């Protein structure tokens, strides 16, 4: 903490030096005494500013995340741990997700010793989704005369996540994904093929070796497997395409923007319905959000989404083929592709394998060629239209729900359409 003098302090210091010099030159005791008195005043003011800064503290209370355009309340608790009342205390804070990121709060006082006062400000997440920071939190105080100001750094910057604006995709509700048990059994715990571990039991012929519980095997000396709880809730699996070769566009009109916003709305819609949801994607690194439901699980999934980069090397069909066995029977799978140029010769068998397990599939394809190209030549309008028509015709002939999202679509308005997943060539 280093006191900073203001304009009054500088003028007074100059006057003190001038008077002291004049007193010594003229040998005038009165001028020397006046200079000494003003010097004592400056020293006392400096000590008072430093003393008040040592006994003042502040703590910020703010959510760790928010949605785009959402108002965020921020509360700051100002504490005076000293005995004297504090005057003219200013709190400075930075809120990165807001366009006007600098926030200043003034507490004129008096704030009695041993008391706390709560200050509040309200701002908005006016920047697009991503990771930002809140802070640092700073406190500025001084002496009653305003001669010295002391800046105290109280808290370093803290991370703050801004999630994409979420819309409820009613078209997903029409896909099915019915629970595997009748509703009256929803509250029971029974052995089956769910995502939650019910317990451990001895190995039986025909058990999946992937469910082997090795610690119990070592402890008992005989094979043991995990007993899984039977699925009692609808189940949704999302496959997200993050292949770099499908990257196109910039800013709000880019493939990564459409992919992240659509994936977030898919997961939000599943959460609203109470589904167990899981996510598979491979960008620069492998991303897996395990099955779960509720607000905490949704927040974890959104945290993962806002960190992704469209820099993967894995094709979306390879991703589905690799992780398709983890999709439970009688559930829903959503394939979110970054291109309409899907290999239907490979897609067909994957859809047949899902159909054999009564998995309902929806295919959402972002038309990368409709965005401004980045690292490839632009496709002709005829070629782009042909790929779109071929994909939608393929899905319609197989009775698979699907749609194509293009750069000229109003994405939020498109996602809420009840007929979104009706594949129309």
C-alpha positions as CSV (number, residue, x, y, z in Angstrom):
1,X,0.0,0.0,0.0
2,X,1.6,3.2,-1.2
3,X,-0.3,6.5,-0.5
4,X,-0.8,8.7,-3.6
5,X,-1.1,12.4,-3.2
6,X,-3.7,14.4,-5.1
7,X,-3.5,17.9,-6.7
8,X,-4.3,19.5,-3.3
9,X,-1.4,17.5,-1.7
10,X,1.0,18.6,-4.4
11,X,0.1,22.2,-4.1
12,X,0.3,22.1,-0.3
13,X,3.7,20.4,-0.4
14,X,5.0,23.0,-2.8
15,X,3.7,25.7,-0.4
16,X,5.3,24.1,2.6
17,X,8.7,23.9,0.9
18,X,8.4,27.5,-0.3
19,X,7.4,28.9,3.1
20,X,10.2,26.9,4.8
21,X,12.8,28.3,2.4
22,X,11.4,31.8,2.8
23,X,11.5,31.5,6.6
24,X,15.1,30.3,6.6
25,X,16.2,33.0,4.1
26,X,14.4,35.8,6.0
27,X,15.1,34.2,9.4
28,X,11.4,34.5,10.2
29,X,10.4,32.1,13.0
30,X,6.7,32.5,12.2
31,X,7.2,31.2,8.6
32,X,9.3,28.3,9.8
33,X,6.7,27.4,12.4
34,X,3.9,27.5,9.8
35,X,5.9,25.2,7.5
36,X,6.5,22.8,10.4
37,X,2.8,22.8,11.2
38,X,1.8,22.0,7.7
39,X,4.4,19.3,7.5
40,X,2.9,17.7,10.6
41,X,-0.5,17.9,8.9
42,X,0.8,16.1,5.8
43,X,2.4,13.4,7.9
44,X,-0.7,12.9,10.1
45,X,-2.9,12.7,7.0
46,X,-0.6,10.2,5.4
47,X,-0.6,8.1,8.6
48,X,-4.4,8.3,8.8
49,X,-4.8,7.2,5.2
50,X,-2.5,4.2,5.7
51,X,-4.2,3.3,9.0
52,X,-7.7,3.3,7.5
53,X,-6.5,1.2,4.5
54,X,-5.2,-1.5,6.8
55,X,-8.5,-1.9,8.7
56,X,-10.8,-1.9,5.6
57,X,-11.6,-5.0,3.6
58,X,-14.1,-6.1,1.0
59,X,-15.4,-9.3,-0.4
60,X,-17.2,-9.9,-3.6
61,X,-20.2,-12.4,-4.0
62,X,-21.0,-13.1,-7.6
63,X,-22.2,-16.2,-9.5
64,X,-19.6,-18.2,-11.4
65,X,-21.5,-18.2,-14.6
66,X,-24.3,-16.5,-16.6
67,X,-26.1,-16.6,-19.9
68,X,-25.6,-14.2,-22.7
69,X,-27.6,-10.9,-22.2
70,X,-28.5,-12.1,-18.7
71,X,-28.4,-9.5,-15.8
72,X,-25.9,-10.5,-13.1
73,X,-26.2,-9.2,-9.6
74,X,-22.9,-8.5,-7.8
75,X,-22.7,-7.9,-4.0
76,X,-19.7,-6.4,-2.2
77,X,-19.4,-6.6,1.5
78,X,-17.3,-3.7,2.9
79,X,-15.9,-4.3,6.4
80,X,-14.4,-1.8,8.8
81,X,-12.3,-3.7,11.3
82,X,-11.0,-0.6,13.0
83,X,-12.4,1.6,15.7
84,X,-12.7,4.9,13.8
85,X,-15.5,5.5,11.3
86,X,-14.4,5.3,7.6
87,X,-15.2,8.1,5.2
88,X,-15.3,8.3,1.4
89,X,-14.4,4.7,0.5
90,X,-14.5,3.7,-3.2
91,X,-14.7,0.2,-4.5
92,X,-13.4,-0.5,-8.0
93,X,-14.3,-3.8,-9.8
94,X,-13.9,-5.1,-13.3
95,X,-16.6,-7.3,-14.9
96,X,-15.1,-8.8,-18.1
97,X,-18.3,-10.1,-19.7
98,X,-19.8,-6.6,-19.8
99,X,-19.0,-4.0,-22.5
100,X,-18.7,-1.4,-19.8
101,X,-16.4,-3.6,-17.7
102,X,-15.2,-1.0,-15.1
103,X,-17.5,-0.7,-12.1
104,X,-17.1,1.9,-9.3
105,X,-19.1,2.1,-6.1
106,X,-18.7,5.0,-3.6
107,X,-19.5,4.6,0.1
108,X,-19.4,8.2,1.5
109,X,-19.8,7.0,5.1
110,X,-19.4,7.3,7.9
111,X,-19.0,3.5,8.2
112,X,-18.6,2.9,12.0
113,X,-15.9,0.7,13.3
114,X,-16.6,-3.0,13.6
115,X,-19.5,-2.7,11.1
116,X,-20.2,-4.2,7.6
117,X,-22.0,-2.5,4.8
118,X,-23.3,-4.2,1.6
119,X,-22.9,-2.5,-1.7
120,X,-24.5,-3.8,-4.9
121,X,-24.3,-3.3,-8.6
122,X,-26.0,-5.0,-11.5
123,X,-24.5,-5.6,-14.9
124,X,-25.2,-7.7,-17.9
125,X,-23.3,-10.4,-19.9
126,X,-23.2,-8.4,-23.0
127,X,-20.4,-10.3,-24.7
128,X,-20.7,-13.6,-26.5
129,X,-20.2,-17.0,-24.9
130,X,-16.8,-17.8,-23.5
131,X,-14.5,-17.6,-20.5
132,X,-13.9,-14.2,-18.9
133,X,-12.7,-12.8,-15.6
134,X,-14.2,-10.7,-12.8
135,X,-11.9,-8.5,-10.9
136,X,-9.4,-7.6,-9.6
137,X,-11.3,-6.0,-6.7
138,X,-9.7,-2.8,-5.4
139,X,-10.5,-0.5,-2.6
140,X,-9.5,3.2,-2.5
141,X,-9.6,5.2,0.7
142,X,-7.8,8.2,2.3
143,X,-7.6,10.8,5.0
144,X,-10.6,13.1,5.9
145,X,-8.9,16.1,4.2
146,X,-8.5,14.3,0.9
147,X,-4.8,14.8,0.8
148,X,-3.7,11.2,0.3
149,X,-5.4,8.2,-1.4
150,X,-4.4,4.6,-0.8
151,X,-5.3,1.8,-3.3
152,X,-5.6,-1.7,-1.8
153,X,-5.8,-4.8,-4.0
154,X,-8.2,-7.1,-2.3
155,X,-8.9,-10.0,-4.7
156,X,-7.2,-11.2,-7.9
157,X,-9.3,-11.8,-11.1
158,X,-11.6,-14.8,-10.9
159,X,-12.9,-16.8,-13.9
160,X,-16.5,-16.2,-15.1
161,X,-18.2,-18.3,-17.7
162,X,-20.7,-16.9,-20.2
163,X,-23.0,-19.6,-21.6
164,X,-24.7,-19.4,-25.0
165,X,-28.3,-18.2,-25.1
166,X,-30.4,-21.4,-24.6
167,X,-33.6,-22.2,-26.5
168,X,-35.9,-25.1,-25.9
169,X,-36.1,-27.4,-28.9
170,X,-39.6,-28.7,-28.8
171,X,-38.9,-30.9,-31.8
172,X,-36.8,-33.2,-29.6
173,X,-39.8,-34.1,-27.5
174,X,-41.5,-35.6,-30.5
175,X,-38.6,-38.0,-31.2
176,X,-39.6,-40.4,-28.4
177,X,-36.9,-41.7,-26.0
178,X,-39.4,-43.2,-23.7
179,X,-38.4,-44.5,-20.3
180,X,-37.5,-48.2,-20.2
181,X,-39.9,-48.8,-17.3
182,X,-43.5,-47.8,-16.8
183,X,-44.0,-44.5,-14.9
184,X,-45.2,-46.1,-11.6
185,X,-41.8,-47.9,-11.3
186,X,-39.9,-44.6,-11.7
187,X,-38.9,-44.4,-8.0
188,X,-37.7,-48.0,-7.7
189,X,-34.1,-49.1,-7.8
190,X,-33.7,-52.3,-9.9
191,X,-30.8,-54.1,-11.6
192,X,-30.5,-53.5,-15.3
193,X,-28.4,-51.6,-17.9
194,X,-28.4,-48.1,-16.6
195,X,-25.7,-45.5,-16.0
196,X,-25.7,-45.7,-12.2
197,X,-23.9,-48.3,-10.1
198,X,-26.3,-50.3,-7.8
199,X,-23.7,-52.5,-6.2
200,X,-21.2,-55.4,-6.8
201,X,-22.1,-59.1,-7.3
202,X,-20.4,-62.3,-8.4
203,X,-19.7,-62.8,-12.1
204,X,-22.2,-64.8,-14.0
205,X,-21.9,-66.4,-17.4
206,X,-22.8,-63.9,-20.1
207,X,-21.9,-60.8,-18.1
208,X,-20.2,-58.0,-20.0
209,X,-16.5,-58.2,-19.1
210,X,-16.4,-54.3,-19.3
211,X,-18.4,-54.3,-16.1
212,X,-15.7,-56.2,-14.2
213,X,-15.0,-54.7,-10.8
214,X,-11.3,-55.4,-10.3
215,X,-10.9,-54.2,-6.7
216,X,-13.6,-56.6,-5.6
217,X,-12.0,-59.3,-7.8
218,X,-8.7,-58.9,-6.0
219,X,-10.3,-58.7,-2.6
220,X,-12.6,-61.8,-3.0
221,X,-10.3,-63.9,-5.1
222,X,-13.2,-64.5,-7.6
223,X,-14.6,-62.5,-10.5
224,X,-17.1,-59.8,-9.6
225,X,-19.0,-57.3,-11.7
226,X,-20.7,-54.0,-11.2
227,X,-24.5,-54.2,-10.9
228,X,-26.0,-51.3,-12.8
229,X,-29.3,-49.7,-12.1
230,X,-32.0,-50.1,-14.7
231,X,-32.8,-46.9,-16.7
232,X,-35.8,-45.2,-15.3
233,X,-35.6,-42.0,-17.2
234,X,-35.3,-40.9,-20.9
235,X,-31.7,-40.9,-22.1
236,X,-30.1,-38.7,-24.7
237,X,-26.7,-39.0,-26.3
238,X,-25.2,-36.1,-28.3
239,X,-22.4,-36.6,-30.9
240,X,-20.7,-33.3,-31.7
241,X,-18.6,-32.8,-34.8
242,X,-15.5,-30.6,-34.2
243,X,-13.5,-31.6,-37.3
244,X,-11.2,-28.8,-38.4
245,X,-11.8,-29.3,-42.1
246,X,-15.4,-28.2,-41.7
247,X,-14.4,-24.9,-40.1
248,X,-15.9,-21.8,-41.9
249,X,-17.2,-18.3,-41.2
250,X,-16.3,-15.8,-38.5
251,X,-17.9,-14.4,-35.4
252,X,-21.6,-15.0,-35.0
253,X,-21.8,-16.4,-38.5
254,X,-19.4,-19.3,-38.2
255,X,-19.7,-23.1,-38.0
256,X,-18.3,-23.3,-34.5
257,X,-20.9,-20.7,-33.3
258,X,-23.8,-22.8,-34.8
259,X,-22.4,-26.1,-33.4
260,X,-21.9,-24.8,-29.9
261,X,-25.2,-23.0,-29.7
262,X,-27.1,-25.9,-31.1
263,X,-25.4,-28.4,-28.8
264,X,-26.1,-26.2,-25.8
265,X,-29.8,-26.0,-26.7
266,X,-30.0,-29.8,-27.3
267,X,-28.6,-30.4,-23.8
268,X,-30.8,-27.7,-22.3
269,X,-33.9,-29.2,-23.8
270,X,-32.9,-32.7,-22.5
271,X,-32.3,-31.2,-19.1
272,X,-35.7,-29.5,-19.1
273,X,-37.4,-32.8,-19.9
274,X,-35.4,-34.6,-17.1
275,X,-33.4,-36.8,-19.5
276,X,-30.1,-38.4,-18.6
277,X,-27.7,-36.8,-21.1
278,X,-24.2,-37.6,-22.3
279,X,-21.9,-35.9,-24.8
280,X,-19.1,-37.2,-27.1
281,X,-16.8,-34.9,-29.1
282,X,-13.2,-34.9,-30.3
283,X,-11.7,-31.5,-31.0
284,X,-8.1,-30.7,-30.1
285,X,-8.7,-33.1,-27.2
286,X,-11.3,-35.7,-26.5
287,X,-14.4,-34.4,-24.7
288,X,-16.8,-36.7,-22.8
289,X,-19.5,-35.5,-20.5
290,X,-20.7,-38.6,-18.6
291,X,-24.5,-39.4,-18.2
292,X,-26.3,-37.2,-15.7
293,X,-29.1,-34.8,-15.3
294,X,-30.1,-31.7,-13.4
295,X,-28.8,-28.1,-13.2
296,X,-25.3,-29.1,-12.0
297,X,-24.8,-31.6,-14.8
298,X,-26.0,-29.1,-17.4
299,X,-23.6,-26.5,-16.1
300,X,-20.7,-29.0,-16.4
301,X,-21.6,-29.7,-20.0
302,X,-21.9,-26.0,-20.9
303,X,-18.5,-25.4,-19.3
304,X,-17.1,-28.0,-21.6
305,X,-18.8,-26.6,-24.6
306,X,-17.6,-23.0,-24.3
307,X,-14.0,-24.3,-24.2
308,X,-14.1,-26.4,-27.4
309,X,-12.2,-25.5,-30.5
310,X,-13.1,-26.7,-34.0
311,X,-9.6,-28.2,-34.4
312,X,-10.3,-31.9,-34.4
313,X,-9.1,-34.6,-36.9
314,X,-11.9,-37.2,-36.2
315,X,-14.8,-37.5,-38.7
316,X,-18.2,-37.4,-37.1
317,X,-19.1,-40.8,-38.4
318,X,-15.9,-42.3,-36.9
319,X,-17.0,-40.7,-33.6
320,X,-20.4,-42.3,-33.8
321,X,-19.0,-45.7,-34.8
322,X,-16.5,-45.6,-31.9
323,X,-19.0,-44.5,-29.2
324,X,-22.2,-45.9,-30.6
325,X,-22.1,-49.0,-28.3
326,X,-22.4,-46.6,-25.3
327,X,-25.8,-45.5,-26.4
328,X,-28.5,-47.4,-24.4
329,X,-31.3,-49.1,-26.2
330,X,-34.7,-47.3,-26.5
331,X,-33.0,-44.0,-26.0
332,X,-32.4,-40.9,-28.3
333,X,-29.2,-40.1,-30.1
334,X,-28.5,-36.7,-31.8
335,X,-25.8,-36.5,-34.4
336,X,-24.7,-32.8,-34.8
337,X,-22.5,-32.6,-37.9
338,X,-20.5,-29.7,-39.2
339,X,-21.2,-30.5,-42.8
340,X,-23.9,-31.9,-45.1
341,X,-21.2,-33.9,-47.0
342,X,-21.8,-37.0,-45.0
343,X,-20.9,-40.4,-46.4
344,X,-24.3,-42.0,-46.7
345,X,-22.7,-45.4,-47.4
346,X,-21.3,-45.3,-43.9
347,X,-24.1,-43.5,-42.3
348,X,-26.7,-46.1,-43.4
349,X,-25.2,-49.0,-41.4
350,X,-24.8,-46.9,-38.3
351,X,-28.5,-45.9,-38.5
352,X,-29.4,-49.6,-39.0
353,X,-27.4,-50.6,-35.9
354,X,-29.2,-47.9,-33.8
355,X,-32.6,-49.0,-35.2
356,X,-31.8,-52.6,-34.2
357,X,-31.6,-51.4,-30.6
358,X,-34.6,-49.2,-31.0
359,X,-32.5,-46.0,-30.6
360,X,-34.3,-43.0,-32.1
361,X,-31.8,-40.9,-34.1
362,X,-31.9,-37.3,-35.2
363,X,-29.3,-35.8,-37.6
364,X,-28.6,-32.0,-37.5
365,X,-26.1,-30.9,-40.1
366,X,-24.6,-27.4,-40.3
367,X,-24.1,-26.4,-43.9
368,X,-20.4,-25.4,-43.7
369,X,-20.4,-24.3,-47.4
370,X,-23.0,-21.6,-46.7
371,X,-20.4,-19.8,-44.5
372,X,-17.5,-17.7,-45.6
373,X,-14.7,-20.2,-46.4
374,X,-11.5,-20.0,-44.3
375,X,-9.0,-22.6,-45.6
376,X,-10.7,-24.0,-48.7
377,X,-12.3,-22.8,-51.9
378,X,-16.0,-22.0,-51.8
379,X,-18.4,-24.5,-53.2
380,X,-20.8,-23.6,-56.0
381,X,-24.4,-23.0,-55.2
382,X,-25.4,-26.0,-57.3
383,X,-23.0,-28.4,-55.4
384,X,-24.1,-27.1,-52.0
385,X,-27.8,-27.5,-52.9
386,X,-27.2,-31.0,-54.2
387,X,-25.5,-32.1,-51.0
388,X,-28.3,-30.7,-48.9
389,X,-30.9,-32.4,-51.1
390,X,-29.1,-35.7,-51.1
391,X,-28.8,-35.8,-47.3
392,X,-32.3,-34.8,-46.6
393,X,-33.7,-37.3,-49.1
394,X,-31.6,-40.1,-47.6
395,X,-32.9,-39.3,-44.1
396,X,-36.5,-39.0,-45.3
397,X,-36.3,-42.4,-47.1
398,X,-35.1,-44.0,-43.9
399,X,-37.6,-42.3,-41.7
400,X,-34.9,-40.5,-39.7
401,X,-35.5,-37.1,-38.3
402,X,-33.1,-34.4,-39.5
403,X,-32.5,-30.9,-40.7
404,X,-29.9,-28.6,-42.2
405,X,-28.8,-25.4,-40.6
406,X,-27.4,-22.7,-42.9
407,X,-25.7,-19.3,-42.4
408,X,-28.8,-17.4,-43.5
409,X,-31.0,-19.0,-40.8
410,X,-32.0,-17.2,-37.7
411,X,-30.6,-19.9,-35.5
412,X,-32.7,-19.3,-32.3
413,X,-35.9,-19.0,-34.3
414,X,-35.0,-22.1,-36.3
415,X,-34.2,-24.3,-33.3
416,X,-37.6,-23.6,-31.6
417,X,-39.6,-24.7,-34.6
418,X,-41.8,-27.7,-33.8
419,X,-41.2,-29.1,-37.4
420,X,-37.4,-28.6,-37.2
421,X,-36.5,-32.3,-37.5
422,X,-38.9,-33.1,-40.4
423,X,-36.4,-34.0,-43.1
424,X,-37.7,-32.4,-46.3
425,X,-35.7,-32.6,-49.5
